[in-house]
Amino acid sequence: MANAPKVQTRSIGRKTIRASLTPRELITPTPELKNVWKATVITLFPTAFPGVLGESLTGKALNEGLWQLATIDLRRFGKGKHRNVDDTPAGGGAGMVLRADVLGEAIDAAQDTSPANPLIYLSPRGKPMTQALMQTLADGPGVTLLCGRFEGVDERVLDHYDIQEVSLGDFVMTGGEIAAQALIDATVRLIPDVLGNQESTVDESFSSGLLEHPQYTRPAEWEGRTIPEILVSGNHGKIAEWRQEQSEELTKQRRPDMWARHRAGKDKD
Ligand SMILES: C[S@@+](CC[C@H](N)C(=O)[O-])C[C@H]1O[C@@H](n2cnc3c(N)ncnc32)[C@H](O)[C@@H]1O
């Protein structure tokens, strides 16, 4: 905010201690890591995090400080004795809408600690999540995610903060938390060193503009089905050729839209 007083910070190694006008308990008390990609999630359900992000490679990377996560509990900014965060829709209609003033205070608290991070509202009205978006976010300093509930959020908040709306798909969920975890998972795995083997992000679906070829492993025969002979031939040139053909065939069949874009790109080269 333009007239906000300057916030004092003190650094100890990679950790930054930041004096904030926001009472400490409003934000999860994890130390801030300097220059480490950060997801801040504004939610009514902070205990839903890290959720599945705390498992496997993303969980290990979180523990190792390769990325960081903070939640901001929307309820703490609620109004009145019952800390109300929602109210009836202007103009009538079913359900409740998250209040602009409550959301505004929560977003200001997020921006207090991560002012450069883009703001995203998880919303079925948003543009679909893509690998390209995840790559752009992974290349930046982090992201602040707003999880809606009920009928969604007061539109003025989206306009005021110029928030980008992003969707997990053409369906409606009860809240934005699952979509937020999907976005964080897909982004964090693109941060260097989060995946043990960086090769795997180069080869997989979408990175090359095609769907991935089929994969096989042991046993060599299962339920009478064998592995394609070429994959056990040891001929790496032929294997690469076979995988490319399979990728192209699958993309043509399953995602004609992607195939058309891939062809258009090739024709330009
Ligand atoms: C029940 S939905 C609200 C739907 C809204 N009334 C509409 O028709 O667009 C509650 C919240 O869930 C989240 N949500 C639901 N579906 C989603 C999707 N496909 N992608 C991302 N977020 C979603 C959003 O944060 C939304 O505010």
The ligand as an SDF file (V2000), in Angstrom:
LIG
                    3D

 27 29  0  0  0  0  0  0  0  0999 V2000
  -18.3370  -23.3590   -4.6780 C   0  0  0  0  0  0  0  0  0  0  0  0
  -16.9940  -22.5310   -5.3790 S   0  0  0  0  0  0  0  0  0  0  0  0
  -17.7170  -21.0590   -5.9700 C   0  0  0  0  0  0  0  0  0  0  0  0
  -18.1860  -21.1730   -7.3660 C   0  0  0  0  0  0  0  0  0  0  0  0
  -18.7590  -19.8890   -7.9310 C   0  0  0  0  0  0  0  0  0  0  0  0
  -20.0130  -19.5810   -7.3170 N   0  0  0  0  0  0  0  0  0  0  0  0
  -18.9180  -20.0260   -9.4300 C   0  0  0  0  0  0  0  0  0  0  0  0
  -19.9750  -20.4770   -9.8650 O   0  0  0  0  0  0  0  0  0  0  0  0
  -17.9790  -19.6980  -10.1690 O   0  0  0  0  0  0  0  0  0  0  0  0
  -16.0800  -22.0370   -3.9650 C   0  0  0  0  0  0  0  0  0  0  0  0
  -14.6010  -21.7840   -4.2080 C   0  0  0  0  0  0  0  0  0  0  0  0
  -13.9880  -22.9820   -4.6330 O   0  0  0  0  0  0  0  0  0  0  0  0
  -12.8740  -22.7010   -5.4530 C   0  0  0  0  0  0  0  0  0  0  0  0
  -13.0140  -23.4730   -6.6860 N   0  0  0  0  0  0  0  0  0  0  0  0
  -14.0900  -24.1960   -7.0700 C   0  0  0  0  0  0  0  0  0  0  0  0
  -13.9050  -24.7860   -8.2330 N   0  0  0  0  0  0  0  0  0  0  0  0
  -12.6570  -24.4570   -8.6500 C   0  0  0  0  0  0  0  0  0  0  0  0
  -11.8810  -24.7620   -9.8020 C   0  0  0  0  0  0  0  0  0  0  0  0
  -12.3460  -25.5080  -10.7880 N   0  0  0  0  0  0  0  0  0  0  0  0
  -10.6310  -24.2620   -9.8670 N   0  0  0  0  0  0  0  0  0  0  0  0
  -10.1390  -23.4710   -8.8820 C   0  0  0  0  0  0  0  0  0  0  0  0
  -10.8370  -23.1440   -7.7750 N   0  0  0  0  0  0  0  0  0  0  0  0
  -12.0730  -23.6240   -7.6460 C   0  0  0  0  0  0  0  0  0  0  0  0
  -12.8600  -21.1940   -5.6780 C   0  0  0  0  0  0  0  0  0  0  0  0
  -11.8790  -20.6230   -4.8510 O   0  0  0  0  0  0  0  0  0  0  0  0
  -14.2560  -20.7780   -5.2690 C   0  0  0  0  0  0  0  0  0  0  0  0
  -14.3070  -19.4760   -4.7560 O   0  0  0  0  0  0  0  0  0  0  0  0
  1  2  1  0
  2  3  1  0
  2 10  1  0
  3  4  1  0
  4  5  1  0
  5  6  1  0
  5  7  1  0
  7  8  2  0
  7  9  1  0
 10 11  1  0
 11 12  1  0
 11 26  1  0
 12 13  1  0
 13 14  1  0
 13 24  1  0
 14 15  1  0
 14 23  1  0
 15 16  2  0
 16 17  1  0
 17 18  1  0
 17 23  2  0
 18 19  1  0
 18 20  2  0
 20 21  1  0
 21 22  2  0
 22 23  1  0
 24 25  1  0
 24 26  1  0
 26 27  1  0
M  CHG  2   2   1   9  -1
M  END
$$$$
